[in-house]
Structure formats: structure tokens, C-alpha cells
Amino acid sequence: MKFDIVVWDWDNTLLDSRMAAELALKELAAENGLPQPTEADIINVIGSRRGEYWLKNYPDDVLKSLHRYLDLYVAHAKDEVSLFPETKKVLEFVQARHIPQLIASNKDQYIIDEEVDRFGLKGYFEKIVGGHGVTVAKPSKAFADLVLGKEWPKRILMIGDGESDMNFAQTMGAYALFMRSGKDKMAFPYDKRVQNLGEVFDFLKENL
């Protein structure tokens, strides 16, 4: 396998933002007198674009709740987000092979731009594309057009940790590398599963 381009998810693929997201969700639930989110709820919020958690728990004003969640996330992210130990060396490895790298994230653009700048990673990516509202996001074709441009590369590698990432790979016709610890079966398609970014690095060393 050789690839023309590598498309990365951001959260919990290159950036460990799990704790900030969990704290924000729990704080939002407490503010609204709702039960604390379960592990499945947290995974749904950070890995799926369908939004079952929001529709179930905040049906009367999903957008208002999402905006409040983002405000809480940003507040917690100052202390609770970090790069994975392998992040920079993995990006350096791909860059040294002159393979373009992109970020495709459903996170709001202003948040992802701030985080990429904070950790000094901007120079690794040809393009960083954040979410653009409810409809133009992973896994839609409209979002793929924003990420890839008018002429899509033929051999695309998509690396991510969530359902929306793997469905996005299908949209792009990409090889789907799913990064998630555990052995539980998933209902969505992917080509290969790895447990962590270290195993992503091993895959890249064998296939780039």
C-alpha cells in the first residue's frame, strides 16, 4: 500500500482531548439537572456525527446546548488536552516522505486552529479543515470537497477514532485506519483496526 495523501482526524487521534470533553459533558448535564453521561454517551459525542446523545437529552434546543458544551470544553481544554507521546514523531515521519497531510475535524474551526497553533503543529499540514455547521461535516461529500478540493487524490489514507471518520473514509474512497483501544465489535466499516497511535506509527512505517 502506498498513499498519495494522509487525512487525519484531530481529537483523540492526534490530540488527547477525551478528559476535556468528558468534563464539559458532565458539567453541562449538571447545569441542566440531567443524569451524568455514561461511557457510551461520551463516545457518542466524540465519535459520531449523528448526535443521538444531543437529541435524546437536549431535544428542545440542541444548538444552544452544543454551544454551551463548546464553551465548557474550551475552558477545560486549557488544562486537560495534550498531544499523544507519538504525535510529533508520526507527523515528522510522514512529512519526511513528502506525503501531504491534512486534518479533517468536525470540531469548530476556531477551536482546532487554536489547538494546532498552541502545540506548534501547523507546519505539518497542508490544510486544516474544521466543522462548518451541522450539515457540512464528516462524513458528507460536501465536507470531503472542502478537505480534498475539486480533484481528489486516488490513494487516500484516513486515520481516525470514530464512526464519522470511518464513514468519511467510505465517502472519500479511502483506506480506513480505525484507532480505538479494546476488542469490541463496531457496526461501521473500516479496513484495519489499531489500538493506539503507536500502532498507527507501525502501520505507517510498513506502508508509506
Number of C-alpha atoms within 10 A of each C-alpha: 9 11 17 14 21 20 25 22 25 24 22 22 22 23 18 18 21 17 17 19 25 22 20 21 25 18 18 21 18 13 9 11 9 13 10 14 19 12 9 9 17 19 18 18 18 21 20 21 19 13 14 14 18 18 12 10 16 17 12 11 11 16 13 10 19 15 11 14 20 18 13 19 24 17 14 18 20 11 10 16 20 18 16 16 13 15 18 15 11 19 17 12 15 19 15 9 9 11 16 16 20 21 23 28 25 27 20 14 15 10 14 20 16 11 21 18 11 10 12 11 14 14 11 17 18 11 17 20 22 25 18 16 10 11 12 17 23 27 23 16 14 13 23 21 14 17 19 18 10 9 7 14 14 12 16 20 23 26 27 29 27 24 24 23 29 27 21 23 26 17 16 23 16 24 20 24 22 24 21 17 11 10 9 7 6 8 7 11 13 19 11 11 18 19 14 18 21 16 14 20 19 12 14 17 12 9 10 13
